[in-house]
């Protein structure tokens, strides 16, 4: 018997299966504490910050003074003269009854918004003036280009403030809000959007 003719389908070369496009690995989170080079990113680093025609010894001094600015400017001025960030915090804690009436609302708004997935909503709220911590950090990095470079070299990684403070840091059991780390990420994205990442 004569051999069967080859099937048309069998004569066609098989096309290779499409390979999935590899997803680049997400950069590991960067932890920031008070003992490494990245400590310079923290508000407590010894870098002056100028704000509204006033000079503050550190960003932390400005952050503490903002609790009184517009409400008790005399106390805000005294914060500027405190020797260390720890002294500034102790002073503001002593006069907690004189904080801006809306300060707790500002903090609550910041915590809520940092859990939003929309960077646009963060940007809009920032433009409304509710972002005291980010405002402090933004002015610091605009005024100190070498610190801005350090921040931008963290790329797109999440930033974690390795501190037991459950609000500003990751907390003692890594379940904190990490408000400072999130604020640094938001400022980094703003600087990148404004093309200040060079």
C-alpha positions, 0 to 999 in steps of 0.5 A, spaced: 500 500 500 502 507 498 504 511 504 499 516 506 500 523 504 503 528 510 497 532 513 497 539 512 497 541 519 503 536 521 507 540 515 507 546 519 512 548 524 509 549 531 510 556 533 513 557 540 509 559 546 509 566 548 513 567 554 510 571 560 514 578 560 518 578 567 516 583 572 521 587 575 522 585 582 519 591 587 525 594 590 526 592 597 523 597 603 529 602 605 529 602 613 531 609 616 534 609 623 538 615 627 545 611 626 546 611 619 547 616 613 540 616 612 539 619 618 540 626 615 533 625 612 530 625 618 527 632 621 531 631 627 538 632 623 542 638 624 540 642 618 537 649 618 530 650 615 528 657 613 520 658 613 516 664 613 522 669 614 524 665 620 530 660 621 529 654 625 535 649 627 532 643 625 526 641 621 523 638 628 524 645 631 519 647 625 515 641 626 514 643 633 513 650 632 507 649 627 503 647 633 503 654 635 504 658 629 498 663 627 495 661 634 501 663 639 506 666 635 510 667 642 510 660 643 512 658 636 518 663 637 521 660 644 521 653 640 526 656 635 531 658 641 530 651 644 537 647 643 535 641 641 530 637 637 528 634 644 528 640 648 523 643 642 519 637 643 519 637 651 517 645 650 511 644 646 509 638 650 509 642 656 504 647 653 500 642 649 494 646 652 496 652 647 496 648 641 493 650 635 485 648 636 485 644 629 492 640 630 489 634 632 484 634 626 491 635 622 494 629 624 488 625 623 487 627 616 494 626 615 493 619 618 487 617 613 490 620 607 496 616 607 492 610 607 489 612 601 492 609 594 490 615 590 497 620 590 492 625 586 488 626 593 494 626 597 497 632 592 490 636 593 490 635 600 497 638 600 495 644 596 489 645 601 495 646 606 494 640 611 500 637 610 505 640 616 510 634 616 510 634 609 511 641 608 517 641 613 520 636 609 519 639 603 522 645 605 528 642 608 530 638 601 529 644 597 534 648 601 539 642 602 541 639 595 545 634 598 540 631 602 535 631 596 540 627 592 540 622 598 533 622 598 532 621 591 537 615 591 532 611 595 529 610 588 522 608 588 522 603 594 518 604 600 521 608 606 520 605 613 522 609 619 525 604 624 523 607 630 518 604 636 514 610 635 507 607 633 505 613 629 511 616 626 515 610 626 514 602 624 512 601 632 516 596 637 512 590 633 513 593 626 505 594 626 506 602 626 503 607 622 510 609 619 507 616 618 514 619 617 516 614 612 510 615 608 511 623 608 518 622 606 515 618 600 510 623 598 515 628 598 520 624 594 514 623 589 513 631 589 520 633 588 520 628 582 514 630 579 517 637 579 523 635 576 527 636 582 530 629 582 537 631 579 
